């Protein structure tokens, strides 16, 4: 639930849908995303500068505390498929936001590929954080 008039980290929920079903991450700690684009500056002969923008998808990252083998198993399956000559099928991420005004916004990242940036560091008396980044073809508003 939003606090006051601003969104907080508790206002978002994420659904990771793979070709074999949902990827359930119990210890999800954070999520970030950004629009990727390329800017081209065009200097015209008359001295005017014009800017052109090309949309290049989205990227982002998230971190989860390891609560089970979900992420390890997912990336092991991807690696097994790769070495077996099977193509990687992209996933979708659905981001649902409870807005401060009580409404709900929903966005879907399509054509998503995940990358395990850090499988975790194992230390006595500490949790094991795992870090994942992603790239996506695009993000669409679905609600």
N, C-alpha and C positions, 0 to 999 in steps of 0.2 A: 504494500500500500504506500502511495506517495506520502511524503512528509511535507506538509504545507503546500507551496505552489511549485515545488521543483521535484523532478524525478530523482530517485536514488537507485543504487544498485539492486535493491530488493524488488524493484518494480519490473524486472525483466525475467522471463523464463525462456528457455531454449529447448528446441526439439531437433535432434540430429537424426535424420532418416536415411538409412543406407538401403541398398538394393535387397538386403536380407532382413530388414526390419529396423526398429529403433535402436540407437546407440544410447544407452542410459548411463549417464555420468553422475554418480551419487555425490561426489565431492567437488562439484564445479565451484570455483572461487571467483573467477572474473571472466569477462568477455570484452573484446574490443574489435571494432571494425572500421574500415576506412574505404572511401571510394578512390580507386586508382584511375588516373587520367594522364594524358600526355598533352602538354601545352606546346603550341607552335607559334612563335612570334614571326610575323611576316612584315618585312619592311618594304613598303611600296615605293615606287620610283618618285612619287610626289612627296615623300618624306613622312607620310602617315604610317603609323604602326598599327597593324591589325593582329588580333589574337584569335587563334583557332584552337578549339578543345576537342580531344578525342577521348571518349570514355573507354577505359581499359579494364573493366570489371571491378572487383572488390577484393580486399584482403583483410586479414585480421588474425587474432590469436585468442587463446583461452588457456587457463590453468586450472587443473583439478588436483585435489589431494587424492592419492591412490587409496581407494576404498576396496577395490577388487581388481580382477585381471581384465576388465573390460577394454581399456585402451591397448594394453599389451596384446591381447588376443586379436583385436581388430587389425592392428598393424602387422602382426604375424601372418594373418590371413591375406592381407594385401601383398606382403612379400612372397608368400607361397604362390599366390596367383601370378605374380610377376614372373617368377622363375619357372612356372608351368606354362608360360606363354599366353596367359589369359589377360584380356584387357581390364583396366581399372574402370569401374563404373562410378561416376561421380555421385555424391550424396546431396541432400538439401539440408539447410539449417533454417528453421522457422523461429523468428525472434518475436515474442509477444510482450508488449509493453503496456502496463497499467498506467494510464496517463493521470496527471494530477487532477484533471477535471472529472475523473471517473470513467472516461471512455477507454477503449482498448485499441491500440494500433498493432498491426501485425505485418511483418516483413519476411519475405522468403528469399534466402540466398540460394541460387540455382547453379548447377554445374560446379559443385564444391569438391575440391581435393584437399584432404588433410595431410599435414606433415608432422610427425612426432619429433619435435625439436629437442626434447629432453625427457627421457623415460623415467627420470627420477634419481635422486641421490639417497642412498640408504644409510642412515646414521642412527645410533642408539638414542632412544627416547625422543625421536623426532618423526613427524609425518613425512611422507614421500610425495613431494610435489612433482607433477608431470605437466609439461608444457607442449602445446600443440598450436601450430599456425595453419592458416588456410588461405586458399585463393578461390575465388568464385567468378563465374562468368558474368553474373549480374545479380542485383537485388530488386525485387518487385514488392510493391505494397499490395497486400492481399486482404487487409481489413482495416 
